[in-house]
Amino acid sequence: MRAVRRLRHHAAMRHSDTVQQALGFLLGLTDEDTAARIRARAGLPAPQSPEAARLRLESVWTWRQRVPVSVVLWVLEQDDPALNAVVWHHLDTDAGLRRAVARGVPFGPGRTEPVPVGPGRLPGGEPAIPESYVRLGLVGALRAAATMPAAREAGSMVLTRDDWAAVAAADAEHPLPGYTRWVLSVRPDCPPALRARFGSHPKFTHRVRQAGVLAGPADYARDHGPAAHVLEVLALGRLMFPTRVRDAEDALRPLVQDHLGDREEAWAVLAQIAGTFHGTAPELVRTAGAIA
């Protein structure tokens, strides 16, 4: 009865959209009967249809804090012009990804067909082409970069798989300058093998991680916070990067089953603390289970 009273109390409260999305994502890792029962007790709305969710994307994809740049890459890997237009506004500091989207470069594994985004949907358009690239070509501009701004400009012309192959070949022939290596390493689309060659020192890998480059969605689900924010991103990921979000689901599902399961009291605690919890999603799930 305590669980029912607490859940009814929370049903009378106004859950923030972030908490609703976070709880909805975790409930999606349980069976349908449990999810329906907890939703009814907690006063959560039914899951949105894909069509309704797509209509909300532009207004919802305005986070209180920036998402790691790898999350944007997972969206771009869908090669969906509509999704590319949505995330365009989150590429303002990455001229390389912005240029690639403007040119319709595909990101999905094995895809070669261009992904054009309709006119007028990419405010500002493609960044200006660097003068060093015009004079020296791709590899020449990368080798000539003696400052971080110069490296960023030259690196913004690395767009396609062939470009990355040319970079790898040039670095194998003679190591590229440090600024160039750093700029390319923090690009989320840098091939992992090439990033590993650029540097493996703990300080280097820490900087790459600080830049928002992640190993994958499971890494994001386990190690990043605040939990409600991460879970909200993953909830939208079911629409925006569905093939990648499964890794995050697989990472969290055992924890949800072990610490929450079908226990109404545990879900009630989770609903109560999710909005102000600063730890990771696994810590949130374990904490709710332990309190209950």
C-alpha positions in Angstrom: 0.0 0.0 0.0 2.9 2.4 0.7 4.0 1.9 -2.9 0.6 2.6 -4.3 0.2 5.7 -2.1 3.6 7.0 -3.1 3.0 6.4 -6.8 -0.4 8.1 -6.6 1.2 11.0 -4.9 3.6 11.3 -7.8 0.8 10.9 -10.3 -0.7 14.1 -8.8 2.6 15.9 -9.3 3.8 17.4 -12.6 6.7 15.3 -13.8 9.1 17.3 -15.9 9.4 16.2 -19.5 13.0 15.1 -18.8 11.8 12.8 -15.9 8.9 11.5 -18.0 11.3 10.6 -20.9 13.9 9.1 -18.5 11.3 6.9 -16.8 9.8 6.0 -20.1 13.2 4.8 -21.4 13.8 2.6 -18.4 10.2 1.2 -18.5 10.9 0.2 -22.0 13.5 -2.2 -20.6 10.8 -4.1 -18.7 7.9 -6.3 -19.9 4.8 -4.6 -21.3 2.6 -5.5 -18.3 5.0 -4.0 -15.8 5.5 -0.9 -17.9 1.7 -0.3 -18.3 1.1 -0.8 -14.5 3.9 1.5 -13.4 2.9 4.2 -16.0 -0.7 4.1 -14.7 0.4 4.3 -11.0 2.9 7.1 -11.6 0.7 9.1 -13.9 3.0 8.9 -16.9 1.6 9.3 -20.4 1.6 6.4 -22.8 4.6 6.2 -25.1 4.4 8.5 -28.1 4.0 7.0 -31.6 7.0 7.5 -33.8 5.1 9.9 -35.9 4.2 12.1 -32.9 7.7 11.9 -31.6 9.2 13.0 -34.9 7.0 16.1 -34.9 8.5 17.0 -31.5 12.1 16.6 -32.4 13.0 20.2 -33.2 11.5 21.6 -30.0 12.8 18.8 -27.8 16.3 18.6 -29.2 17.3 21.8 -27.3 19.1 20.5 -24.3 20.0 22.5 -21.2 23.6 21.3 -21.8 25.3 20.2 -24.9 25.3 16.5 -25.7 28.6 14.7 -26.4 29.5 15.1 -30.0 29.4 11.4 -30.5 25.7 11.5 -29.9 25.4 13.8 -32.9 27.4 11.4 -35.0 25.1 8.5 -34.1 22.2 10.6 -35.5 24.1 11.4 -38.6 24.8 7.7 -39.2 21.1 7.3 -39.9 21.6 9.3 -43.1 18.2 10.9 -42.7 18.0 14.4 -44.2 15.3 15.4 -41.7 17.4 14.4 -38.7 20.5 16.0 -40.3 18.5 19.3 -40.4 17.5 18.9 -36.7 21.1 18.4 -35.5 22.6 21.1 -37.8 22.3 23.7 -35.0 24.5 21.5 -32.7 27.4 21.6 -35.2 28.2 25.2 -34.8 31.7 24.5 -33.3 32.5 21.6 -35.7 33.1 23.0 -39.2 34.1 19.6 -40.5 30.8 17.8 -39.6 28.9 20.9 -40.7 30.6 20.9 -44.1 30.0 17.2 -44.5 26.2 17.6 -43.8 26.0 20.6 -46.2 27.6 18.4 -48.9 25.4 15.4 -48.2 28.2 13.1 -47.1 26.8 9.8 -45.9 27.9 8.6 -42.4 26.2 5.2 -42.2 28.5 2.1 -42.5 28.8 1.0 -46.1 26.6 3.8 -47.5 27.8 5.7 -50.5 24.7 7.6 -51.8 24.6 11.3 -51.0 22.2 12.6 -48.3 21.1 16.0 -49.6 19.2 18.3 -47.2 16.7 20.5 -48.9 17.5 24.2 -49.5 16.9 26.6 -46.7 17.1 23.9 -44.0 20.7 24.5 -43.0 21.0 28.2 -41.9 24.4 29.6 -42.7 25.3 26.9 -45.1 28.7 25.4 -45.6 31.7 27.1 -44.0 34.2 29.0 -46.2 36.8 26.8 -47.8 40.2 27.5 -46.2 42.8 29.3 -48.3 45.5 26.8 -47.2 43.4 24.0 -48.8 43.1 25.9 -52.0 46.9 26.4 -52.2 48.2 23.2 -50.8 45.5 20.5 -51.1 44.3 18.4 -48.2 47.5 16.8 -46.9 49.6 19.9 -47.6 47.2 22.1 -45.6 47.2 19.6 -42.7 51.0 19.4 -42.7 51.3 23.2 -42.8 49.1 23.8 -39.8 51.4 25.5 -37.2 48.6 26.7 -34.9 45.4 25.3 -33.5 43.1 27.6 -35.6 45.0 26.7 -38.8 44.7 23.0 -37.9 40.9 23.4 -37.3 40.5 25.1 -40.7 42.5 22.4 -42.6 40.9 19.6 -40.6 37.4 20.8 -41.6 38.2 19.6 -45.2 38.5 15.9 -44.0 35.0 14.7 -44.9 34.8 11.4 -46.6 36.1 7.9 -46.0 38.7 8.5 -48.8 39.8 11.7 -47.0 40.4 9.8 -43.8 42.3 7.1 -45.7 44.5 9.8 -47.2 45.1 11.2 -43.7 46.1 7.8 -42.4 48.4 7.2 -45.3 50.1 10.6 -44.9 50.6 10.1 -41.2 52.0 6.6 -41.8 54.5 8.1 -44.2 55.5 10.9 -41.9 53.6 11.9 -38.7 51.3 14.9 -39.0 51.9 17.9 -36.8 50.6 17.8 -33.2 47.9 20.4 -33.7 46.5 18.5 -36.7 46.6 15.2 -34.8 44.7 16.8 -31.9 42.0 18.4 -34.1 41.3 15.2 -36.0 41.4 13.1 -32.9 38.5 14.9 -31.4 36.3 14.5 -34.5 33.8 11.8 -33.6 34.0 10.4 -37.1 37.8 9.9 -36.9 38.4 6.1 -37.5 39.3 4.5 -34.1 42.4 2.9 -35.4 43.7 6.2 -36.6 42.8 7.9 -33.3 44.7 5.3 -31.5 47.8 5.9 -33.7 47.5 9.6 -33.0 48.0 9.1 -29.3 47.4 6.6 -26.5 48.8 8.5 -23.4 46.2 8.7 -20.6 46.2 12.5 -20.9 45.5 12.3 -24.6 42.6 9.8 -24.1 41.2 12.0 -21.3 41.2 15.0 -23.6 39.5 13.0 -26.3 36.8 12.0 -23.8 36.5 15.5 -22.5 35.8 16.6 -26.1 32.7 14.3 -26.1 34.1 11.4 -28.2 32.7 8.2 -26.7 33.3 4.5 -27.4 29.6 4.0 -28.0 26.1 4.3 -26.5 26.7 1.7 -23.8 29.6 3.8 -22.6 27.3 6.9 -22.6 24.6 5.1 -20.7 26.9 3.7 -18.0 29.4 6.5 -17.3 27.7 9.8 -18.0 25.3 12.0 -16.0 23.1 13.5 -14.8 21.2 10.3 -15.2 17.8 11.9 -16.2 19.4 13.9 -18.9 21.3 10.9 -20.3 18.2 8.8 -20.2 16.2 11.6 -22.0 18.7 11.6 -24.8 18.6 7.8 -25.0 14.8 7.9 -25.1 14.9 10.1 -28.2 17.6 7.9 -29.5 15.0 5.2 -30.1 13.9 7.5 -32.9 17.1 9.4 -33.7 19.7 6.6 -33.6 17.7 3.4 -33.2 20.4 1.0 -34.5 22.9 2.4 -31.9 20.6 2.8 -28.9 20.2 -0.9 -28.5 23.7 -1.1 -27.1 22.7 1.3 -24.3 19.5 -0.7 -23.7 21.5 -3.9 -23.4 23.9 -2.2 -20.9 21.1 -1.0 -18.6 18.5 -3.8 -18.9 20.1 -6.2 -16.4 20.4 -3.4 -13.8 16.7 -2.5 -14.3 15.7 -6.1 -13.9 17.9 -6.6 -10.8 17.2 -3.4 -8.9 13.7 -2.3 -10.1 12.0 -5.2 -11.8 8.2 -5.0 -11.1 8.6 -3.5 -7.6 6.3 -0.5 -7.5 8.0 0.9 -4.5 11.4 1.0 -6.3 9.9 2.8 -9.3 8.2 5.3 -7.0 11.5 6.2 -5.4 13.1 6.5 -8.8 10.3 8.9 -9.9 10.9 10.9 -6.8 14.7 11.3 -7.1 15.4 11.2 -10.8 14.9 14.9 -11.4 17.6 16.0 -8.9 20.0 13.0 -9.1 23.5 14.0 -10.4 25.0 10.6 -10.8 24.9 8.1 -13.7 22.0 6.0 -14.8 23.3 2.8 -13.1 23.8 4.7 -9.9 20.3 6.1 -10.1 18.8 2.6 -10.6 20.8 1.1 -7.8 20.0 3.9 -5.4 16.3 3.7 -6.1 16.3 0.0 -5.6 18.3 0.3 -2.4 16.1 3.0 -0.9 13.0 1.0 -1.7 
